[in-house]
Amino acid sequence: MMELSIAKIGLLLVIAAFVAMLARRFHFPYTVGLLIAGIGMAFFPFIPTIELTKELIFTALLPPLIFEAALFLPWKELKQVMPSTISIASIGLLFSAVVTGLGMFYLLDWPVYAAAVFGVLIAATDPVSVIATFKEAGVKGNLKILVESESLFNDGVAAVLFGLAITLTSSTQTISVVSIVMNMGYVIGGGLLAGIAVGIVGLFVLSKTTDHLIELTFTAIGAYGSFMLAEHFHCSGVLATLATGVMVGNLGHIKAISTRGNEAIENFWEFAAFIANSIIFLLIGVYEAKRFDLNLLMASVCAIVLVLLGRMVAIYPVAALFRNTRYHIPATYQHIMVWGGLRGALALALALGLPNDMVYRSQIITVTFVVVGFSILVQGITITPLLRRFGILKTNS
């Protein structure tokens, strides 16, 4: 693995800054610009690159992105969409994984274990891509809360199903439904408990100081600490950081954090998210260029169609369950959730973390990169015009 040096990070940030300037000047999505810049970087051998690994994504880049998003999730509004969000993030994600997996098995004749693993890892929408895209588009209100919270919550379910799929491929033992449910409860519940525990301790410590630098330091400790604590016990790090971020964002201003501290925290985490997003999308672009394989073009196109079909099955039937309730999701919101269900760093991290000796590992990683590339380039570019077409940006602005 290549060393993650300051010089390499500095070069990536210089490129990211220029891409951001061009994106604002010519009004195109920043994340799309980063991906294209990354693809271009792959063809210049004198430009040093950083190896994209599961560890880099999970331990360095994902926590600040999740924490920053959670800081701005208002609990009062989050409660209003919680039932529908959790249903889509659990039942809907399972539907999506089954549809994609069956399609890869029957249409492409992939081995059942490879199809199952791919179906699960690609089913979860990526919080990094979704949040970045919706923030750039200027989406606000219930739709923003609904889409962002669903992309954050479905990580827990995806982690359980992914672990189950890996276990089934490497073991001849039978796994019962009870053990699956218990494992899911442990991963999700454990992650939330870890995040809440870190949040409580963090808010208590924050209430003992008015120094904005110390307050900022402890939010950083909370963001990474909650993630690492949950992952240490094989629980969901994303849900842990989400819980801590929501607590700090909604309770921190109540005596725990000073006014100056709140301003510093918001500015710092917005900057941290910018850095993490820049590195992630540039590296995705670099590896998109390196992993593309014409021999897998048909499989990749088929996977894109199946992933979109799976997303439809995840949204429309589950949303129909809430049609006559207070948690009703408007049809236009459902369409946006289908097309705005972007894939990104989370799917890549899971794919890159597959066992090295797993058969079809290379094919799964390559097809995952193509699906992610399509998601960011095509869906990412067209989501804003679609929002305008439905009048959502106008009504939410």
C-alpha positions, -999 to +999 in steps of 0.1 A: +000+000+000+013+034-009+020+058+019-006+084+027+017+114+027+010+150+033+022+158-002-003+135-019-031+148+002-020+184-006-020+177-043-055+161-042-068+192-023-053+216-049-070+197-076-103+196-056-101+233-050-098+241-088-126+216-096-148+234-070-141+268-086-149+255-120-180+237-108-194+270-093-184+290-124-200+267-149-228+253-127-221+216-128-222+192-098-189+193-078-189+156-071-192+148-108-163+172-115-142+154-089-150+120-105-140+132-140-108+149-126-099+116-109-104+097-141-081+122-159-055+118-132-053+081-139-037+088-173-009+110-159+017+086-144+037+115-128+007+123-105+010+103-073-021+084-062-033+071-029-045+035-027-082+033-022-089+007+005-117-003+028-096+009+058-090+043+043-127+048+036-140+035+069-114+047+094-104+081+079-130+095+055-164+082+065-167+093+101-164+131+094-189+129+066-214+110+087-209+133+117-212+165+096-245+153+081-259+142+115-251+176+130-276+192+108-304+166+111-331+182+133-345+156+156-380+171+155-382+166+118-363+133+118-390+118+141-417+126+116-401+105+089-387+078+111-412+050+105-410+053+067-373+058+068-366+027+088-390+006+067-373+015+035-338+011+050-347-024+062-375-041+042-368-020+011-331-027+012-337-065+015-361-063-015-335-045-035-307-069-026-329-099-036-339-084-069-303-075-079-289-108-067-315-129-085-309-109-117-272-115-116-277-152-109-303-159-136-293-133-163-255-135-161-251-170-147-230-157-117-225-182-089-252-178-063-227-167-036-212-140-059-247-128-069-258-126-033-227-107-021-230-082-049-267-078-044-262-069-008-232-046-011-248-026-039-283-024-023-275+003+003-275+039-009-243+057+000-246+085+025-215+102+011-229+105-024-265+112-015-257+139+011-232+156-012-255+156-042-286+168-023-265+195-006-253+208-039-288+207-054-301+228-025-328+204-014-344+212+019-374+202+040-389+167+045-374+153+013-339+161+024-344+146+058-361+115+043-334+108+017-304+116+039-316+097+069-326+066+049-291+065+033-276+067+068-299+041+084-296+015+057-259+010+064-267-011+095-290-035+077-265-037+048-237-045+071-256-074+087-267-088+053-232-084+039-217-103+068-243-130+064-236-133+027-199-136+033-205-162+060-227-183+038-201-183+010-174-195+033-193-219+055-213-250+051-232-244+084-269-236+083-278-201+097-312-198+113-336-169+109-334-163+147-296-159+145-300-135+116-325-113+135-303-114+166-272-105+147-291-076+130-303-064+164-268-066+178-252-047+149-279-019+147-287-017+184-250-019+194-241+008+170-268+032+183-260+024+219-223+031+213-231+064+197-255+074+225-230+065+251-203+086+235-227+114+229-237+115+266-201+115+278-191+141+252-220+165+261-211+162+298-175+171+291-185+199+267-207+214+294-176+219+316-158+242+293-165+274+272-133+272+252-143+268+216-111+250+207-116+224+234-153+220+223-142+215+188-116+189+198-142+168+217-166+168+188-137+153+167-131+127+194-168+119+195-170+115+157-141+091+154-144+076+188-181+065+184-173+050+150-142+031+162-159+019+194-189+004+175-166-012+148-144-027+176-174-046+188-185-054+153-215-031+153-224-003+129-199+025+130-221+046+107-251+044+131-229+051+161-215+083+146-249+092+134-263+089+169-235+110+184-238+136+157-276+140+162-271+143+199-244+170+196-263+188+169-296+189+187-286+191+224-252+208+222-267+243+220-286+237+253-259+249+278-234+223+267-217+242+239-210+280+238-222+302+210-187+307+197-182+269+200-213+262+179-201+285+151-166+269+152-180+234+151-203+241+121-175+257+101-149+231+110-171+201+101-183+217+069-146+221+059-138+185+071-167+172+049-153+191+020-119+175+024-132+140+029-156+143-001-128+157-023-105+128-015-131+101-019-145+112-052-111+119-067-099+085-057-131+069-070-124+085-104-088+073-104-099+037-098-128+039-122-103+044-150-081+016-137-108-010-130-128-006-162-129-039-182-145-042-216-150-079-210-174-070-182-192-043-201-224-064-206-224-075-170-219-039-158-248-026-180-270-054-167-260-046-131-269-009-136-304-019-148-309-044-120-298-019-093-323+007-106-350-020-107-341-030-072-343+006-060-378+008-074-388-023-056-373-009-024-392+024-026-426+020-042-441-010-024-428+001+010-440+037+005-474+022-004-477+009+031-479+044+044-502+058+018-531+065+041-511+075+072-494+106+085-461+092+072-473+093+036-446+099+010-457+120-020-453+103-054-428+129-066-406+123-035-407+086-043-395+092-078-366+113-065-357+087-039-355+061-067-333+082-090-314+099-061-305+066-044-268+070-054-241+044-048-206+054-038-178+049-013-198+026+010-204+000-018-167+003-029-155-002+007-175-034+011-163-047-023-127-039-016-130-056+017-140-090+002-116-119+010-087-120-015-092-157-022-129-153-030-138-164-065-154-137-086-139-110-063-124-091-092-156-092-112-176-079-082-152-050-076-151-040-113-189-041-118-193-022-085-170+005-097-190+008-130-223+010-111-209+037-088-195+056-118-229+055-135-246+066-103-224+096-097-221+107-134-255+100-148-278+102-118-258+129-101-259+152-131-296+146-138-310+148-103-311+186-102-330+189-134-354+163-122-359+182-089-367+213-110-390+193-132-411+183-102-410+218-088-393+206-056-364+230-056-387+259-061-411+249-033-382+240-009-360+270-016 
